[in-house]
Amino acid sequence: MEFLAAAIAVGLGAFGAGIGNGMIVSKTVEGISRQPELRGTLQTTMFIGVGIVEVVPLIGVVLAFLMFFSS
């Protein structure tokens, strides 16, 4: 049962991060197409947002290891 819980934690974390990254990048491209002069600022903000979103799967992996090795 621990294997299933670990797999679900990692899988849902990766799925959520993928959707979040897609939304962030799509909105950044939309913003750049509307105001090309703000490209640098928007890209910087995008990279910060993507970095924050990528923490979610890492936390999922850590929780999966904790669930797996605590039994």
VOTOR-344614 format. One line per 8 residues: number of its first residue (from 1); their letters; for each residue x, y, z of N, C-alpha, C, O. Coordinates in steps of 0.001 Angstrom, whole numbers, plus 500000, padded with zeros to 6 digits. Last residue first. Layout:
NUM	A	X,Y,Z,X,Y,Z,X,Y,Z,X,Y,Z; ...
% end
This chain:
71	SSFFMLFA	507842,502924,506954,507194,501667,507345,508182,500562,507618,507784,499448,507957; 509269,505039,506041,508827,505095,507441,508182,503789,507891,507997,503574,509089; 509864,504875,503372,510871,504427,504312,510430,504475,505769,511151,503996,506644; 507488,505816,502139,508042,504527,501789,508991,503995,502862,508936,502819,503222; 507050,508340,503186,506019,507309,503331,506607,505921,503110,506263,504970,503812; 509431,509597,502379,509100,509489,503803,508042,508418,504037,508140,507662,505003; 509216,509414,499603,510306,508724,500287,510012,508556,501768,510301,507511,502352; 506946,511067,499313,506887,509663,498901,507999,508859,499564,507762,507747,500036
63	LVVGILPV	507937,513506,500196,506874,512850,500963,506747,511377,500592,506475,510537,501449; 509788,513930,498128,510254,513824,499510,509198,513135,500371,509528,512274,501187; 508050,514113,495952,509057,513046,495996,509563,512847,497421,509745,511713,497864; 506580,516397,496661,505906,515115,496490,506874,513948,496559,506565,512914,497151; 508582,518313,496563,507976,518016,497864,507241,516678,497801,507267,515909,498762; 508961,518243,493799,510059,517883,494699,509535,517546,496090,510000,516595,496718; 506533,519165,492790,506897,517756,492603,508059,517320,493500,508129,516161,493911; 506737,521901,493907,505648,520984,494257,506016,519520,493993,505835,518689,494884
55	VEVIGVGI	508741,523351,492760,508974,522858,494117,507926,521805,494492,508199,520920,495303; 507857,524368,490396,508636,523134,490338,508966,522572,491723,509424,521435,491837; 506729,526796,491119,505836,525680,490792,506598,524355,490798,506036,523325,491168; 509032,528344,491412,508189,528087,492582,507274,526894,492332,507064,526073,493225; 509945,528361,488777,510778,527802,489842,509973,527473,491080,510199,526449,491725; 507866,529687,487520,508123,528293,487162,508978,527624,488235,508764,526458,488566; 508179,532237,488733,506957,531452,488929,507152,529978,488614,506666,529114,489343; 510705,532961,487726,510494,532864,489175,509267,532006,489469,509304,531148,490350
47	FMTTQLTG	510132,532990,484998,511110,532038,485511,511001,531882,487025,511187,530783,487548; 508233,535087,484885,507866,533724,484498,508834,532709,485087,508411,531682,485617; 509745,537305,485628,508647,536890,486488,508225,535458,486186,507897,534697,487097; 511427,537333,483382,511984,537175,484728,510919,536684,485699,511154,535770,486489; 509577,537780,481344,510338,536529,481380,510939,536281,482756,510958,535148,483237; 508648,540337,481995,507720,539204,482005,508464,537873,482057,508029,536943,482736; 510995,541843,481684,510321,541789,482983,509392,540580,483072,509352,539888,484089; 511509,541422,478925,512476,541049,479967,511839,540893,481331,512107,539929,482047
39	RLEPQRSI	509143,542454,477629,509577,541061,477492,510505,540629,478625,510300,539571,479219; 507865,544846,477365,508009,544305,478722,508530,542879,478724,508376,542166,479716; 507507,545364,474690,508548,546122,475400,508778,545617,476818,509804,545939,477417; 505297,543926,473816,506639,543388,473575,507748,544120,474331,508810,543551,474582; 502407,543298,474886,503341,544390,475193,504771,543890,475033,505394,543475,476011; 501167,541072,473706,500409,542313,473892,501327,543514,474119,501069,544607,473616; 503105,539127,473706,502499,539493,472422,501698,540786,472534,501567,541517,471553; 503618,538978,476421,504676,539486,475542,504088,539885,474192,504520,540872,473596
31	GEVTKSVI	501187,537839,477289,501583,539172,477740,502661,539783,476864,502626,540982,476589; 501350,535341,476017,500241,536248,475719,500590,537678,476120,500319,538620,475374; 503593,534314,477294,503632,534539,475847,502517,535494,475427,502725,536357,474575; 502501,534183,479889,503665,535026,479622,503772,535329,478132,504016,536473,477747; 500470,532339,479580,500114,533711,479933,501287,534666,479708,501080,535832,479372; 502013,530072,478989,501041,530581,478014,500650,532029,478319,500517,532844,477406; 503543,529755,481325,504210,530071,480067,503217,530630,479051,503546,531568,478325; 501495,529194,483205,502422,530308,483398,503050,530726,482082,503089,531912,481756
23	MGNGIGAG	500291,526887,482146,499516,528118,482313,500420,529338,482452,500140,530392,481882; 502446,525079,482239,501798,525414,480977,501007,526698,481048,501043,527509,480123; 502907,524956,484999,503934,525508,484110,503340,525896,482760,503698,526932,482201; 500477,523729,485826,500857,525064,486288,501897,525718,485397,501786,526900,485073; 500656,521232,484572,499554,522147,484232,499904,523576,484645,499655,524521,483896; 502974,520272,485840,502909,520389,484387,501814,521343,483945,502018,522165,483052; 502209,520250,488513,503283,521141,488090,503276,521327,486580,503544,522425,486091; 500223,518264,488456,499890,519639,488820,500946,520629,488383,500622,521727,487931
15	FAGLGVAI	501811,516032,487747,500683,516450,486911,500317,517910,487188,500125,518694,486259; 503592,515865,489893,504106,516117,488549,503000,516613,487624,503222,517511,486811; 501759,515321,491970,502643,516485,492034,503183,516853,490664,503228,518032,490311; 500639,512934,491111,499803,514129,491189,500632,515402,491287,500250,516441,490747; 502965,511272,491268,502227,511479,490025,501370,512727,490037,501376,513496,489075; 503722,511321,493965,504647,511804,492940,503894,512135,491651,504158,513157,491018; 501382,510282,495170,501946,511566,495595,502862,512142,494526,502782,513331,494216; 501102,507809,493874,500067,508827,493719,500609,510199,494102,500321,511184,493421
7	AAALFEM	503402,506488,494765,503203,506731,493336,502162,507811,493090,502325,508639,492194; 502909,506373,497510,504067,507103,497014,503900,507437,495539,504222,508545,495111; 500619,504750,497552,500559,506107,498090,501719,506950,497582,501532,508123,497256; 501683,502396,496448,500596,503091,495776,500504,504537,496254,500331,505448,495444; 503566,501678,498371,503996,501945,496998,502938,502747,496249,503264,503670,495503; 502045,501169,500606,502927,502329,500636,503393,502705,499231,503592,503880,498925; 500817,498803,500000,500000,500000,500000,500860,501260,500000,500460,502293,499464
% end
